Amino acid sequence: MYLEEPKSMEIKNHKVIIDCRKKVSITSVEDVDSFNENEVIFLTSAGAVTVCGEDLHITKLNLEEGMLVVEGLIQSLDYKD
């Protein structure tokens, strides 16, 4: 009997850049689940991510390039496994 190796998540060049808590740029974005002025929920190669804040708006979304840019007052960024 062989034990299976745990499957590791393949993270494809995933980056998060927060600029002065006013703008967050994320790479390896695969899909956006939902968004409003207080929360943006999306899926990346590193798992589901939630950005919370105030007056949030998506200024760039290109799923072919895997790029998402959210502007507003960034209060938190959280990964869900």
C-alpha positions in Angstrom: 0.0 0.0 0.0 1.4 3.4 -1.0 0.6 6.6 0.7 -0.3 9.5 -1.6 1.7 12.6 -1.4 -0.4 15.6 -0.4 -1.3 17.6 -3.4 0.3 21.0 -3.2 -1.2 24.0 -4.8 0.6 25.2 -7.9 1.1 28.9 -7.4 1.8 30.5 -10.8 3.9 33.7 -10.3 1.3 35.1 -7.9 2.1 38.6 -6.6 0.3 41.2 -4.5 1.4 44.8 -4.4 -0.3 47.2 -2.0 0.5 50.9 -2.7 -0.1 53.2 0.3 -3.2 51.3 1.2 -5.0 53.0 -1.7 -4.4 50.5 -4.5 -3.7 46.8 -4.6 -2.5 45.0 -7.8 -2.8 41.2 -7.9 -1.5 38.7 -10.5 -2.5 35.1 -11.3 -6.2 36.1 -10.9 -8.5 33.4 -12.4 -12.0 34.7 -11.6 -13.9 37.4 -9.6 -16.7 35.9 -7.5 -18.2 39.1 -6.2 -17.5 42.8 -5.5 -19.0 45.8 -3.9 -17.7 49.0 -2.4 -16.6 47.2 0.8 -15.3 43.8 -0.4 -13.8 42.1 -3.5 -13.7 38.3 -3.5 -11.7 36.5 -6.2 -9.8 33.3 -7.0 -6.1 33.2 -7.7 -3.6 30.4 -8.3 -2.8 30.7 -4.6 -6.5 30.3 -3.5 -9.5 32.5 -2.8 -8.7 36.0 -1.7 -10.9 38.7 -0.1 -9.9 42.4 -0.1 -11.9 44.5 2.4 -12.0 48.3 2.6 -14.0 51.4 1.8 -15.0 52.9 -1.5 -13.4 49.9 -3.4 -13.6 49.8 -7.1 -12.0 47.6 -9.8 -9.9 49.7 -12.1 -8.4 46.9 -14.1 -9.5 43.3 -14.7 -7.9 41.2 -17.4 -8.5 37.5 -16.8 -6.4 36.5 -19.9 -3.4 38.2 -18.3 -4.5 37.3 -14.7 -4.4 40.9 -13.6 -6.7 42.7 -11.1 -6.3 46.2 -9.7 -8.5 47.5 -6.9 -8.5 51.1 -5.7 -10.0 52.6 -2.6 -9.0 52.4 1.1 -7.5 48.9 1.6 -8.2 47.7 5.1 -7.4 44.0 4.8 -6.4 41.2 2.4 -7.2 37.6 3.4 -6.5 34.2 1.8 -9.1 31.4 2.3 -8.0 27.8 1.9 
